[in-house]
Amino acid sequence: MKILLKQNVKDAAYKRFERLFDDFENVVVGFSGGKDSTCVLNIALDVAEKLNRLPLSVLFIDQEAEWQGTIDYVSEVMHDKRVKPYWFQMPMVITNNASSYNRYSYCWDEKNKDKWIHPKSELAITENKYGTIRFHDLFEKIFKVEFNDKKSCYVSGVRTEESPKRFVALTDSATYEDITWGKTLSKKLQHYTFYPIYDWSYTDVWKYINENKFSYNKIYDEMYRHGVKLNDMRISNLHHETAIQSLLLVQEIEPETWNKIADRVDGASSIKHIKSDSFKCPKEIPYMFESWEDYASHLAKYIIQEDIYKEKLSKIIKKTKQLYKNPKAIEDFFKIVINTILSSDWDLTKLNNWLMSSHIYSYRKYLQGKRDIGILQATKYLSNSEIQEIIDYNEKN
């Protein structure tokens, strides 16, 4: 159940930032060049200036396969005199969701210097001294090295509107004192991550940017011109599982970037040629398969190259089939499995988002014996008699 505040989301976010600056010696804004981090950056700059806490530390981990528009905007921010830049352009390994055969992409590899998608900035930190080359581990490791002796927090523009899983995670229990909208990086070092605009809608984001005439990433304008829905616009590295569809636009919007991407990223050219069918579940089951499960099994057998991911997915499928009996829930599950395989999403972002969606989350709670669940969320996977059971329960309680 959502509890509405008496103040608007903008005022709430400013109060949250004031709290963070009061409680933490070091506040670091995580910046991606996207619309959400643009809001976080500008709120943080406003509050930092008010509290005499400038320059503001701003952190961007450059994954090389970025829009040139993103790099131009990041450069503008990092050269702002109010900002202390932490622009990382150093060797790291990230997931390559453009290819089923080459699982990883090696960013800023000196052996491929002549193929780098954009050059390094004079502001960049280029040496990886953080004990890991895996992108997902870098944030915590960077904090341990750069801010080891300070009570510090990393501030990100994550919003719960984009992921039901995030909504549950950021409203369920306290992370720091009474704050739920965050997670712990290291309790011993007093390092935390916070999401102060977690309750904003994308309409709140664009209203804040527009009303204040802030600079923003102009790739959004190009996406809008090309018919991309506002909620589907993603600014991320161009072979990330949530942004991979952007590869279909790069050749039209930034042809020079496309030429470099095609030469540098395995699988990019193939996706461009076969378009959306390369990573989306079809609307109808291909005629040669009896069910969505049959189709998913075929894809898993012939597309997944590494046994570790075959076994990982097999365990999830076995567990899910044992839990969910509703045919529609099983069908939807295997469609997500198909999307996962076709987009090489071995971080299981799509699958986890589905598992925490309101419909399947409420259905799972019902199967666990809970009856105090939202009726609108539960109806998709419940029979009429099960729905009546919930109505009767709620009326009595």
Secondary structure, DSSP 8 states (H G I E B T S, - for coil): -----SS-HHHHHHHHHHHHHHH-SEEEEE--SSHHHHHHHHHHHHHHHHTT--SEEEEEE--SS--HHHHHHHHHHHT-TTEEEEEE---EEEE-TT-SS--EEEET-GGGGGG-SS---TT-B----SS--BHHHHHHHHHHHHTTTS-EEEE----GGG-HHHHHHHHSS-SBTTB-SEEEEETTTTEEEE-TTTT--HHHHHHHHHHHT----THHHHHHHTT--GGG---S-TTSTTTGGGHHHHHHH-HHHHHHHHHHSTTHHHHHHHGGGGTS--SS--TT-SSHHHHHHHHHHHH---HHHHHHHHHHHHHHHHH---HHHHHHHHHHHHHHHHTT-TT-HHHHHHHTSHHHHHHHHHHTT---S-HHHHGGG--HHHHHHHHHHHHH-
